[in-house]
Amino acid sequence: MPYTSPTDSTKSKDTFWFSATILFMIIEFGRPQDVLPLGFLRPGLILTLILIIFLLTKKKEQAVHGSQAKWIIYFILLITAYVPIAVNNHYAYLIARYMWLQVPFLFACLILINTKKRLTTFLIWLVGIMIYLSIYSLFHNGQGPGGVVRDENDLTLFIVIVLPFAFVLLIDIKSSFYRCILFIGIIISLLAIVTAFSRGGFVGLIAAACVAWLFSSKKVLFLIIILFMAGIIYIFGGESYQREMSTITDTKENTARERILSWQAGWRMFLDNPLGVGGGNFPVRFPQYQSEEFQRGMWGRVAHSLWFTLLPELGIIGTWIYFSIIFQNLRDISFMKKIKLPEKDASPIFFNNLAIAFYTSLAGFFASATFLSVLYYPQFWLLTSLIAASKFTAMGRIENYQQ
């Protein structure tokens, strides 16, 4: 949709709602309710209701930015349509409910992140959550406090997709003090990846580093940064970490073999059910398609892959919708990568660097997600909303200089 600049009065009135959006992100990913005795207050539910009220009362001049919004709704509507026809209606319902509960936060991001200041503030809090989780994991055997960041693989996935934005802020922020904090935070995050011993996270980090180098205009400098990061991992990882990561390419290794067999089962499930078996129903239908190499009755086994969750559970239509979202994301990132702001702008290359960070983050996400069942996790959907909102904000900067 065409860009419409938010008025000053709208911005001031939205401060409360924007704060609620950031607080929801803290609750969803930082999980303070799992560390402090706050769970009984149901902070996530309260903030969801607050954001629903915002969506119901939003002003006419406020609009949901980006065509990704309609694709997200199509995706969730498809998941919902499977609830009455799936073999396990309860699991399908739980997935549909979880996805609908993400909508208020995602749409609030699409509406409220409409200036560079808000975008930067949002990224600062996101990176701050990453640093906090990294510190937490160092004292908890690589695991997070709970929710979608409890497991070491899921925690590492979150670090990998947020880490690129720390570099964007490192370049954009002028304060030496905050730059120092970001630099230390990046090192701590790398140590957290080592502590987690996640092979999927390591693959995601390698993919992210390669894409960052590919798109960087200063390849020599970026290569030095990558080698520095690799040195930290090598020094602090030790022989045990190197030995664990060396098994990634060993398809005969027990865990890798089981994943491949699960993917093969998922492919057979898709061929038998090209329209899908419904959200959350891969584990239910797995015994029908499992290999004889597994013990009998492996009910409840997940696909251990985003793609082999997507194909059998949501079929051709769901896959088409998901790839449509990816395509629109890439279009928006490409737009930000190409824009040129005047030198008098406070940060003329901010959106160019942000575009590279988005490319890097998506590469890390999909590389890791290939080995993880994270189709319905909020990480990708948050990235999608952030990409659409960032493009809208960039359009606003361009319009301001054209007027």
C-alpha positions in Angstrom: 0.0 0.0 0.0 1.2 3.6 -0.5 3.2 5.3 2.2 1.3 7.7 4.5 3.5 9.5 7.0 2.3 9.3 10.6 1.5 12.6 12.3 3.2 13.8 15.5 0.0 13.4 17.4 -0.4 9.8 16.2 3.2 9.0 17.2 2.7 10.4 20.8 -0.6 8.5 21.3 1.0 5.3 20.1 3.9 5.4 22.6 1.9 3.2 25.1 1.0 0.7 22.4 4.6 0.5 21.1 5.9 0.0 24.7 3.3 -2.9 25.1 4.6 -4.4 21.8 8.2 -4.4 23.1 7.1 -5.8 26.4 5.3 -8.6 24.7 8.5 -9.4 22.8 10.4 -9.5 26.1 7.8 -11.8 27.6 7.8 -14.1 24.5 11.5 -14.5 24.0 13.2 -13.3 27.3 10.8 -15.4 29.4 11.2 -13.4 32.7 8.1 -15.2 34.0 10.1 -18.5 33.9 12.8 -17.0 36.1 10.8 -14.8 38.4 7.5 -15.7 40.1 5.5 -13.9 37.5 3.8 -16.8 35.7 0.6 -16.7 37.7 0.0 -13.2 36.4 -0.2 -14.6 32.8 1.7 -11.6 31.4 1.7 -12.9 27.9 -2.1 -13.2 27.8 -2.6 -9.8 29.4 -0.3 -8.2 26.8 -2.0 -10.1 24.0 -5.4 -8.7 25.1 -3.9 -5.2 25.3 -2.6 -5.5 21.7 -6.0 -6.8 20.5 -7.6 -3.7 22.0 -5.0 -1.6 20.1 -5.9 -3.4 16.8 -9.6 -2.9 17.4 -9.3 0.8 18.3 -6.5 1.9 15.8 -7.0 5.2 14.0 -7.9 5.5 10.3 -4.5 6.9 9.5 -2.9 3.7 10.9 -2.6 0.8 8.6 -1.0 -2.6 8.5 2.1 -2.3 6.3 3.2 -4.8 3.7 1.4 -7.5 1.7 2.9 -10.1 4.1 0.0 -9.4 6.4 -2.5 -11.0 4.1 -0.3 -14.0 3.5 0.1 -14.5 7.2 -3.7 -14.5 7.6 -4.1 -16.9 4.6 -1.6 -19.2 6.3 -3.4 -19.2 9.6 -6.8 -19.6 8.0 -5.5 -22.7 6.2 -4.2 -24.2 9.5 -7.6 -23.4 11.1 -9.4 -25.1 8.2 -7.7 -28.4 9.1 -8.9 -28.4 12.7 -12.2 -30.3 12.1 -10.8 -32.7 9.6 -7.4 -33.7 11.0 -7.0 -37.1 12.6 -6.0 -35.4 15.9 -8.3 -32.4 16.1 -6.8 -31.3 19.4 -3.3 -31.0 18.1 -4.5 -29.1 15.0 -6.5 -26.8 17.3 -3.5 -26.1 19.5 -1.4 -25.1 16.5 -4.2 -22.9 15.1 -4.7 -21.2 18.5 -1.0 -20.6 18.9 -0.7 -19.0 15.5 -3.8 -16.7 16.0 -2.4 -15.6 19.3 0.7 -14.3 17.5 -1.3 -12.1 15.2 -1.8 -9.2 17.6 1.9 -8.8 18.2 2.8 -9.3 14.5 0.3 -6.7 13.3 1.2 -4.3 16.1 4.8 -4.4 14.7 3.5 -3.8 11.2 1.5 -0.8 12.3 3.7 0.8 15.0 7.2 0.4 13.6 6.9 3.4 11.2 9.9 5.6 12.0 13.7 4.9 12.1 13.7 5.8 15.8 11.2 3.2 16.6 12.8 0.6 14.3 16.2 1.2 16.0 14.6 1.1 19.5 12.9 -2.2 18.6 16.2 -3.7 17.3 18.0 -2.5 20.5 15.6 -4.4 22.7 15.7 -7.5 20.4 19.5 -7.5 20.6 19.3 -6.9 24.4 17.1 -10.0 24.7 19.7 -12.0 22.7 22.5 -10.9 25.0 20.5 -11.7 28.1 19.6 -15.1 26.8 23.3 -15.7 25.9 24.4 -14.8 29.5 21.6 -17.0 30.9 22.6 -20.0 28.8 26.2 -19.8 29.9 25.1 -20.6 33.4 22.5 -23.2 32.4 24.3 -25.7 30.2 23.4 -23.9 27.0 19.7 -23.8 27.6 17.3 -20.9 27.9 14.7 -20.0 30.5 11.7 -21.5 28.8 9.2 -21.3 25.9 10.5 -21.2 22.4 14.1 -20.7 23.7 14.3 -23.4 26.3 16.0 -26.1 24.2 19.7 -25.4 23.3 18.9 -25.8 19.5 16.0 -23.3 19.7 18.1 -20.9 21.8 21.0 -21.0 19.3 18.5 -20.5 16.4 17.3 -17.3 18.1 20.9 -16.0 18.6 21.9 -16.8 15.0 18.9 -14.8 13.6 19.4 -11.8 15.9 23.2 -11.5 15.8 23.3 -9.7 12.4 21.2 -6.8 13.9 23.8 -6.4 16.6 26.4 -5.5 13.8 23.9 -3.1 12.2 23.5 -1.3 15.6 27.3 -1.4 16.1 27.7 0.6 12.9 24.8 2.9 13.4 25.1 3.9 17.1 27.6 6.7 17.7 28.1 6.2 21.5 31.4 4.5 22.3 29.9 3.1 25.5 27.0 1.4 23.7 29.3 0.2 21.0 31.5 -1.5 23.7 28.4 -3.1 25.2 27.4 -4.4 21.7 30.9 -5.7 21.0 31.0 -7.6 24.3 27.4 -8.8 23.7 28.5 -10.3 20.3 31.3 -12.2 21.9 29.1 -13.5 24.7 26.5 -14.6 22.1 29.3 -16.6 20.2 30.3 -18.2 23.5 26.6 -19.2 24.1 26.5 -20.9 20.7 29.6 -22.9 21.7 28.1 -23.8 25.1 24.9 -25.0 23.5 26.7 -27.7 21.4 24.0 -27.3 18.7 25.0 -28.6 15.3 22.0 -27.0 13.7 22.9 -23.7 15.2 26.5 -24.1 14.0 25.3 -24.7 10.4 23.0 -21.7 10.7 26.0 -19.5 11.9 28.1 -20.7 9.0 25.4 -20.0 6.4 24.8 -16.6 8.0 28.5 -15.7 7.8 28.7 -16.8 4.2 25.7 -14.7 3.1 26.9 -11.7 5.1 30.3 -11.9 3.4 28.7 -12.3 0.0 26.6 -9.2 0.3 29.2 -7.1 2.1 30.8 -4.3 0.1 33.9 -4.5 2.3 34.8 -8.2 1.8 38.3 -8.1 3.3 37.1 -6.4 6.5 34.2 -8.8 6.8 36.5 -11.8 6.2 38.6 -10.5 9.1 35.5 -10.3 11.3 34.4 -13.8 10.3 37.9 -15.2 11.1 37.8 -13.4 14.5 34.4 -15.0 15.3 35.8 -18.4 14.1 38.8 -17.9 16.4 36.6 -17.3 19.4 34.6 -20.4 18.7 37.8 -22.5 18.1 39.5 -21.3 21.2 36.6 -21.6 23.6 35.0 -24.6 22.0 37.9 -26.9 22.5 38.4 -30.4 21.1 35.0 -31.7 22.3 33.1 -29.0 20.4 35.2 -29.5 17.3 34.6 -33.2 17.5 30.9 -32.7 17.9 30.7 -30.3 14.9 32.7 -32.7 12.8 29.9 -35.2 12.8 27.6 -32.8 10.9 28.4 -34.4 7.5 28.3 -38.0 8.8 25.0 -39.3 7.6 25.6 -42.7 9.2 25.8 -41.1 12.7 22.8 -42.2 14.7 21.0 -38.8 15.1 21.6 -37.8 11.5 20.4 -41.2 10.2 17.2 -40.9 12.3 16.6 -37.4 10.8 16.9 -38.7 7.3 14.5 -41.5 8.0 12.0 -39.0 9.5 12.3 -36.8 6.4 11.7 -39.8 4.1 8.6 -40.6 6.2 7.5 -37.0 5.8 7.9 -37.2 2.0 5.8 -40.4 1.9 3.2 -38.7 4.1 3.0 -35.8 1.7 2.7 -38.0 -1.4 -0.2 -39.8 0.2 -1.7 -36.5 1.5 -0.8 -33.7 -1.0 -3.2 -31.3 0.7 -1.7 -32.0 4.1 -2.6 -33.9 7.2 -3.2 -30.7 9.4 -1.1 -28.7 11.8 0.6 -30.7 14.5 -0.4 -34.0 12.9 2.9 -35.2 11.6 3.8 -36.9 14.9 0.3 -38.5 15.0 0.6 -40.0 11.5 4.3 -40.9 11.7 3.7 -44.5 12.7 2.0 -45.1 9.4 5.0 -44.0 7.4 8.0 -44.7 9.7 10.9 -46.9 8.5 11.4 -50.4 9.8 14.7 -49.2 11.2 12.7 -47.4 13.9 11.2 -49.3 16.8 7.5 -50.0 16.3 4.9 -47.4 17.2 7.0 -44.2 17.1 3.9 -42.0 17.8 4.8 -38.5 18.6 8.1 -38.2 16.7 8.5 -34.8 15.1 10.0 -34.2 11.6 13.1 -32.5 12.8 12.9 -30.2 9.8 10.8 -27.1 9.0 10.4 -28.3 5.4 9.3 -31.8 6.2 6.9 -30.3 8.7 5.5 -27.9 6.2 5.0 -30.3 3.3 3.1 -33.2 5.0 1.1 -31.0 7.5 0.0 -28.2 5.2 0.5 -29.7 1.8 0.8 -27.9 -1.6 -1.4 -25.0 -0.6 0.4 -24.3 2.6 3.8 -24.6 0.9 2.8 -22.2 -1.8 1.6 -19.6 0.8 4.8 -20.0 2.9 7.0 -19.5 -0.2 4.9 -16.5 -1.2 5.8 -15.0 2.2 9.5 -15.7 1.6 9.3 -14.2 -1.9 7.7 -11.0 -0.6 10.3 -10.8 2.2 13.1 -11.0 -0.4 11.5 -8.4 -2.6 11.3 -6.0 0.4 14.9 -6.7 1.4 16.0 -6.1 -2.2 14.3 -2.7 -2.2 16.1 -1.7 1.0 19.4 -2.9 -0.3 19.1 -0.7 -3.4 17.8 2.6 -1.9 20.1 5.6 -1.7 19.5 8.3 0.9 21.2 11.7 0.7 24.5 12.1 2.6 22.8 14.7 4.8 20.7 11.9 6.3 21.9 10.9 9.8 22.6 7.4 8.6 22.4 7.1 4.8 23.4 3.5 4.6 21.4 2.2 7.6 18.7 0.5 5.5 21.4 -1.0 3.2 23.1 -2.5 6.2 19.8 -3.6 7.6 18.9 -5.4 4.3 22.2 -7.3 4.5 21.3 -8.2 8.1 17.9 -9.5 7.0 19.5 -11.6 4.2 22.0 -13.0 6.8 19.3 -13.6 9.4 17.0 -15.5 7.0 20.0 -17.6 5.7 20.9 -18.5 9.3 17.2 -19.3 10.1 16.6 -21.6 7.2 19.9 -23.3 7.5 19.2 -24.2 11.1 15.5 -24.7 10.6 16.2 -27.4 8.0 17.1 -29.6 11.0 14.5 -28.2 13.5 10.7 -28.4 13.7 10.2 -24.7 14.0 7.5 -24.0 11.3 5.1 -22.4 13.8 7.7 -20.8 16.1 7.5 -17.0 16.2 11.0 -16.3 15.0 10.3 -16.4 11.3 7.0 -14.5 11.7 8.7 -11.8 13.7 11.3 -11.4 11.0 8.6 -11.2 8.4 6.8 -8.4 10.2 10.1 -6.6 10.8 11.0 -6.8 7.2 7.7 -5.3 6.0 7.8 -2.6 8.7 11.4 -1.7 7.8 10.6 -1.3 4.1 7.7 0.9 5.0 10.0 3.0 7.2 12.5 3.3 4.5 9.9 4.5 2.1 9.0 7.2 4.6 12.6 8.4 4.7 12.7 8.6 0.9 9.4 10.5 0.7 10.7 13.0 3.3 13.6 14.0 1.1 11.5 14.1 -2.0 9.1 16.7 -0.5 
